Amino acid sequence: MEARMTSQSNPEVITAIQHLYKAIHTGGVDPLVLELVHLRASQINGCSPCVFAGVASAKKQGETDERLHNVVTWRETPFFTEPERAALALTEAATRIQDGAPGVTDEIWDAAAAHFDEKQLSSIIMNIALTNFFNRINRATREQAGKTW
């Protein structure tokens, strides 16, 4: 499969995205939680470049192979903390909104709110949204995993 275009074609968009990333990372959320959120949303959406980049970025942050290999099965493994589980559940609910999926229920929101304050929740939600944004762009343009800019 060959990419249809480069995702780097509009510098103004890239600058805006960089501002969003900065805002997300000033929200007080553990960077590893943000990496897990990004990875899980990208797995759900089948975005190979984001999964590839997410794994590489998480490893640079000190994430273990054991946990990275089990993000897809986080419910069935003992490797994740309760705050991480709440963030992953929120990620799945906010990402899987097609075909009548219930989205973020009160139960899912309350579980996340028990571990994260409003500023942190805002960062997590924005990270989920930005990841879904990139997943859709990469799927539309056929961006390839492993590409470096």
Secondary structure, DSSP 8 states (H G I E B T S, - for coil): ---SS-TTS-HHHHHHHHHHHHHHHTS---HHHHHHHHHHHHHHHT-HHHHHHHHHHHHHTT--HHHHHTGGGGGG-S-S-HHHHHHHHHHHHHH--STT---S-HHHHHHHHTTS-HHHHHHHHHHHHHHHHHHHHHHHHT--TT---
